[in-house]
Amino acid sequence: MERYSFLRTLADSWVLLILFLIFIGVVVWVFRPGSRRKHRDAAESIFRNENRPAPDSDNEGR
């Protein structure tokens, strides 16, 4: 039972602190200065080939 108590104490204190710091680091990294352009580029990437003409229906499958 001593191992369980040790792991429970570790999870309640240090691991929680480490996970919180990782979360704060991710939030800071996402909202860092200069990342707006990269986020906009990623958001608009699915529309890059939208203006491509549709294939001819008589040549389809050949």
N, C-alpha and C positions, 0 to 999 in steps of 0.2 A: 504494500500500500504506500510505501514511502516514495516509490518511483512516480506513482500517480499524483501524489501531492506536489512533488517537485515540478512535474510537467504542467500541472494545473497552475501553480504559482508562476512559472515561467510564461505560460500562455497569457495569463491575466496581466502581466506587467510588461516584460520586455518585448514579447512578440507583438503585443498590441501597440506598443510605442513604435516599433520598427514599421509595422504596417501603416500606422498613421503618418509617419515621416515619408514613406513611399508615396502615399496618397497626396500629401502636400507637394512633394516633388513633381508628381505628374501634373497636378493642377498648375503649378508655377511654370512647368515646361510648356504646357498647352497655351497659356496666356502670356508667354514671353513676348517682348517687343520683336517685331519683324516676322512673326509667324502668321499674320493675317493673310499675306499673299499666298503662302503655302496652303493654308486651309481653304481659301477661295479657289485655288487651282484644283485641289482635290475634290471640292464640291462640284465644280463645273466640268470635271473630266468626263463624266458620262454623257455630256452633250456635245463633245467635240466632233463626232462623226454623224451628227444628226442631219446635216444638209446633204448627205450623200444620196444620189439618185437611186431609186429602187431599180432592181434588175428587170430586164425585159421579161414579160410573161411568156413569150414564145421561145426564148432561149433558156428558160428555167429548167434545171435538171440536166443540162447537156454539158 
